């Protein structure tokens, strides 16, 4: 069984570059992108805990399981 991959969507028009997501990521897996908004460093390292999403005061982050990866997991079992 392979590890699930997660996707990250950042709504840059809402993001105020507060840095909360960077501070609370348990895997230190977020970095500032060119415009300062968070980017995932390694999609395979993401645990999908959604702390960045839950703690974002501006609702600028969304994390979800990659459905394509989930289908691959199910067909390989």
Buried (B, 14 or more C-beta within 10 A) or exposed (E): EEEBBBBBEBEEEEBEBEEBBBEBBEEEBBEEEEEEBBEBEEBEBBBBBBBBBEBBEEEBBBBEBBEEBEEBBEEEE
